[in-house]
Every structure is written in structure tokens, then in C-alpha cells.
Amino acid sequence: MSTYLTAITNICSQVGDPNLDTYKARAQAHFIRAIHTLINQDNFNQEDIPYYFKLKTDLSFASNPYDSKALKILRIINIFPPAGTAKDLIITIKTIEDLSKIAGSADLQPSDSDLFIYKIGTSLYALYNTSSSNFTPASDTLYMVYIEDIDNSAWIDATDFQDTSGNYLFSFRFVNRAIDLAVQTLLAEIKAEAVAA
């Protein structure tokens, strides 16, 4: 069994605080930051964070933008049409940096078969060829695989990361990678404080 308290105790023990007297709160902050860092660096797979992989099967841009606030998206993995869709549609997730290039180049504008999706804040936008697109925003729905935001505010010491009752949060290997990263960053912080003192 791997609990939140086990992870935090492991981190604190490696920085000389096995009784959690000094660094518990900081270890918690470094641990959740490490989890997000591993995800942002693509250092995970679906088996590492199964509880947070989600599938939305009715993503619609009938109202563009789509308000994704309720989904609590940390990261979009993929967006695709449902199986059996006969339309020629190439869906590409774009960054804000991509959009600045698209705006200035006719060659980068979406073709009839292109659908560009981008996220700003909690809104998802669809960018397509408005004069002749294979995508019909009023009626077409899409599938979206995403990672839900990982929020540790409801975790308690006894939160079991490998709970087999349906809330299997993280694999052992992912927890260990997060612990290692949290220890590295917390140690660096402690050393910097000692030098500054």
C-alpha cells in the first residue's frame, strides 16, 4: 500500500526530517509540483495515472468556444472523431504560439479537412475553414482524451494511491519518480536557504 503519508514521510526522511517536524508542508508542495512536472515533461503513461485519464465523448463546438471549466483539464492528450465517421477530418491541437504563425501565413490556414483546436484558459476553440470545411460545428461531436487536474487538497494522510476499489490514482513507479523529484527540489531549496543564511 502506498499512501500520501508514506510518500511525504519518504521525502522528509531523505532531507533529514523523518518525524515530519520541519518539512511536511513543503514536502507536500514539492510532491504535487513534482507530479505536475512529470506530466508536463511527458514522463508518464496511462497506467501511471489511470484515475486522471478521462474521455469526453460529446465534445461539441456548436457554441464556439466550448467552456471546459467543469472538466478541470490539466492537459489534452488527443481529440478525434468518433469511430465510423465518414468525414475526411484531420484534427490538430495547436498552441498559442502556433496561432500567431497561422494568422500570418495563408499556407498555414486550415484546409477543408483541417480542424485546429486550441485552449485559452478554460475555453476550447475550434479553428476551421469557415467557407468550405468538412467540419460542421452545429452537428459534429468529437471525442477528447485528457488528463484531469490533479488536486491534492482533498488528500489525507491515509489516501491510498493504489486503492483497488476504483480510485487507483498512481502507479508505484510514478509515485517513486515524483518522490525522487520532490526530494531533489526540496534539497536544493534547503541548500539555497543555508547558503543565504
C-alpha positions in Angstrom: 0.0 0.0 0.0 1.3 3.4 -0.9 -0.4 6.3 0.9 0.1 10.1 0.8 1.7 9.9 4.2 4.1 7.2 3.1 5.2 9.5 0.2 5.6 12.6 2.4 7.4 10.6 5.1 9.8 9.2 2.4 10.5 12.7 1.1 11.0 14.2 4.6 13.3 11.2 5.7 15.5 11.9 2.7 16.0 15.5 3.8 16.7 14.7 7.4 13.2 15.1 8.9 11.9 11.6 9.5 9.3 12.7 12.1 7.9 15.4 9.7 8.6 18.1 12.3 10.1 20.7 9.9 9.4 20.0 6.2 6.0 18.2 6.0 4.1 21.1 4.4 7.0 21.9 2.0 7.3 18.2 1.1 3.6 18.1 0.2 4.0 21.2 -2.0 7.1 19.7 -3.7 5.4 16.4 -4.2 2.3 17.8 -6.0 4.6 20.1 -8.0 6.7 17.0 -9.0 3.6 15.2 -10.2 2.7 18.1 -12.4 6.3 18.4 -13.7 6.4 14.7 -14.6 3.2 15.1 -16.6 4.3 18.4 -18.3 7.6 16.6 -19.3 5.7 13.6 -20.7 7.3 11.4 -18.1 4.3 9.2 -17.6 1.9 6.8 -19.4 -1.8 6.0 -18.9 -1.0 3.2 -16.4 0.9 5.7 -14.2 -2.1 8.0 -13.6 -5.2 5.9 -14.6 -7.7 7.7 -12.4 -6.9 11.1 -14.1 -7.2 9.9 -17.7 -10.7 10.9 -18.9 -12.7 10.6 -22.0 -15.3 13.1 -23.1 -17.5 11.5 -25.9 -19.7 14.5 -26.8 -17.3 17.4 -27.3 -19.2 20.0 -29.4 -18.3 23.3 -30.9 -21.9 24.3 -31.7 -21.1 27.1 -29.3 -17.5 28.2 -30.0 -15.7 28.4 -27.7 -16.5 25.4 -25.7 -16.4 26.1 -21.9 -14.3 23.3 -20.4 -14.2 24.6 -16.9 -16.3 21.7 -15.4 -13.8 19.2 -16.9 -10.9 20.6 -15.0 -8.4 19.8 -17.8 -4.8 19.7 -16.9 -3.7 18.6 -20.3 -5.4 17.5 -23.6 -3.9 14.2 -24.9 -6.0 13.8 -28.1 -9.1 14.9 -29.9 -10.6 12.7 -32.6 -13.9 12.0 -34.4 -16.0 9.0 -33.3 -15.3 5.7 -34.9 -17.2 5.3 -38.2 -17.1 9.0 -39.0 -17.0 9.2 -42.8 -15.7 12.7 -43.0 -12.1 13.5 -44.0 -11.1 15.3 -40.9 -7.6 16.0 -39.6 -7.7 17.3 -36.0 -4.6 19.1 -34.7 -4.1 20.6 -31.2 -2.4 24.0 -31.6 -0.6 26.2 -29.1 -1.0 29.9 -28.8 2.5 30.2 -30.5 1.2 28.1 -33.4 -1.8 30.5 -33.8 0.5 33.5 -34.2 2.2 31.8 -37.1 -1.1 30.7 -38.7 -2.6 34.2 -38.6 0.3 35.5 -40.8 0.5 32.7 -43.4 -2.1 31.6 -45.9 -0.2 28.3 -46.2 -0.8 27.5 -42.6 -4.5 28.3 -42.6 -6.8 25.3 -42.1 -7.8 23.5 -45.3 -11.2 21.9 -45.8 -10.1 18.7 -43.9 -8.3 20.6 -41.1 -9.7 21.3 -37.7 -7.4 23.1 -35.3 -8.2 23.1 -31.6 -6.6 25.4 -29.1 -7.1 26.2 -25.4 -7.0 29.5 -23.7 -7.8 29.4 -20.0 -10.8 27.1 -19.6 -12.1 27.7 -23.2 -11.5 25.4 -26.1 -11.7 27.0 -29.5 -12.2 25.3 -32.9 -10.5 26.9 -35.9 -11.6 25.7 -39.3 -12.1 26.9 -42.9 -15.4 28.8 -42.5 -16.1 28.9 -46.2 -15.7 25.2 -47.0 -14.9 22.8 -44.1 -15.5 19.1 -43.7 -16.3 20.0 -40.0 -19.8 21.1 -39.2 -19.7 22.7 -35.8 -23.5 22.8 -35.4 -23.8 19.0 -35.6 -20.4 17.2 -35.3 -19.2 15.9 -32.0 -15.8 14.7 -31.1 -14.0 12.5 -28.6 -11.4 14.1 -26.3 -8.9 12.2 -24.1 -7.5 14.5 -21.4 -5.8 14.4 -18.0 -7.9 15.9 -15.3 -6.2 18.3 -13.0 -4.6 16.6 -10.1 -5.7 18.4 -7.0 -4.3 17.2 -3.6 -6.4 19.4 -1.5 -8.7 16.5 -0.5 -6.0 14.0 0.1 -5.5 13.0 3.7 -2.6 11.0 5.2 -4.5 7.8 4.6 -5.2 8.5 0.9 -4.2 5.3 -0.8 -2.6 5.9 -4.3 -3.2 2.2 -5.3 -6.7 1.9 -3.9 -8.2 -1.1 -5.7 -11.8 0.0 -5.1 -11.8 2.1 -8.3 -9.7 5.0 -7.2 -6.3 3.8 -8.4 -4.6 7.2 -8.6 -0.9 6.4 -9.4 1.4 3.5 -10.1 4.2 2.7 -7.7 6.8 3.7 -10.3 5.1 7.1 -10.9 4.9 7.8 -7.1 8.6 6.9 -6.8 9.6 9.2 -9.6 7.6 12.0 -8.0 9.2 11.4 -4.6 12.7 11.4 -6.2 12.0 14.7 -8.0 10.4 16.2 -4.8 13.5 15.3 -2.8 15.8 16.8 -5.4 13.9 20.1 -5.5 13.4 20.3 -1.7 17.1 19.5 -1.0 18.1 22.2 -3.5 15.8 24.7 -1.7 17.2 23.8 1.7 20.8 24.2 0.5 20.0 27.5 -1.0 18.5 28.7 2.3 21.5 27.5 4.2 23.9 29.4 1.8 21.7 32.6 2.1 21.7 32.4 5.9 
